[in-house]
């Protein structure tokens, strides 16, 4: 699960089932960025996350849509 707190820090947590309990894996994935509105999905073995970059810390532009992919080979 990926979520943000009131400071717009991105937090990654995991669990063995969707019901939990969840354990925080990383409490600030992108420390130099303010991100929100996450949509995560898996396609062809790769994880994708679509989000809004508020301050340009990931894409260099304020309030732009960002698409990140974790390529694992297709």
C-alpha positions in Angstrom: 0.0 0.0 0.0 1.2 3.5 -0.8 -0.3 6.5 0.9 0.7 10.1 1.9 0.6 11.9 5.2 -0.4 15.5 6.0 3.1 16.7 4.9 2.6 14.9 1.5 5.4 12.4 2.4 4.9 9.1 0.5 4.7 6.0 2.8 5.0 2.4 1.6 3.5 -0.3 3.8 3.1 -4.1 3.1 1.1 -7.0 4.5 0.6 -10.6 3.6 -3.1 -10.0 2.9 -5.1 -6.9 2.1 -6.7 -7.1 5.6 -3.3 -6.5 7.3 -1.7 -5.9 9.6 0.5 -3.6 7.7 4.1 -2.8 8.4 5.8 0.4 7.2 8.6 -0.4 4.8 9.7 3.1 3.9 8.3 6.2 5.6 9.3 8.7 2.9 9.9 7.2 -0.6 10.6 10.5 -2.3 12.0 12.9 0.4 12.5 15.8 -2.1 9.0 15.6 -3.6 5.4 16.3 -2.6 3.2 13.7 -4.3 -0.4 12.6 -4.1 -3.4 10.9 -5.8 -1.7 7.6 -6.4 -3.0 4.8 -8.7 -1.0 1.6 -8.6 -1.4 -1.3 -11.0 0.5 -4.3 -12.4 0.7 -5.0 -16.1 2.8 -7.6 -17.9 4.8 -8.3 -14.8 5.7 -4.6 -14.2 4.4 -2.3 -11.4 3.1 1.1 -12.5 2.2 4.1 -10.3 0.4 7.2 -11.7 0.4 10.2 -9.4 0.4 14.0 -9.2 3.7 15.7 -8.6 2.9 18.9 -6.7 6.3 20.6 -6.5 8.1 19.2 -9.5 10.5 17.0 -7.3 10.0 14.0 -9.6 9.3 15.4 -13.1 10.6 18.9 -12.8 7.1 20.6 -13.3 4.6 21.6 -10.7 1.2 19.8 -10.6 2.0 17.4 -13.5 0.9 13.8 -13.9 3.8 11.3 -13.4 3.9 7.7 -14.6 6.6 5.5 -12.9 7.3 1.9 -14.0 9.3 -0.8 -12.2 10.5 -2.8 -15.2 11.1 -6.4 -14.4 11.4 -7.7 -18.0 8.5 -8.8 -20.2 
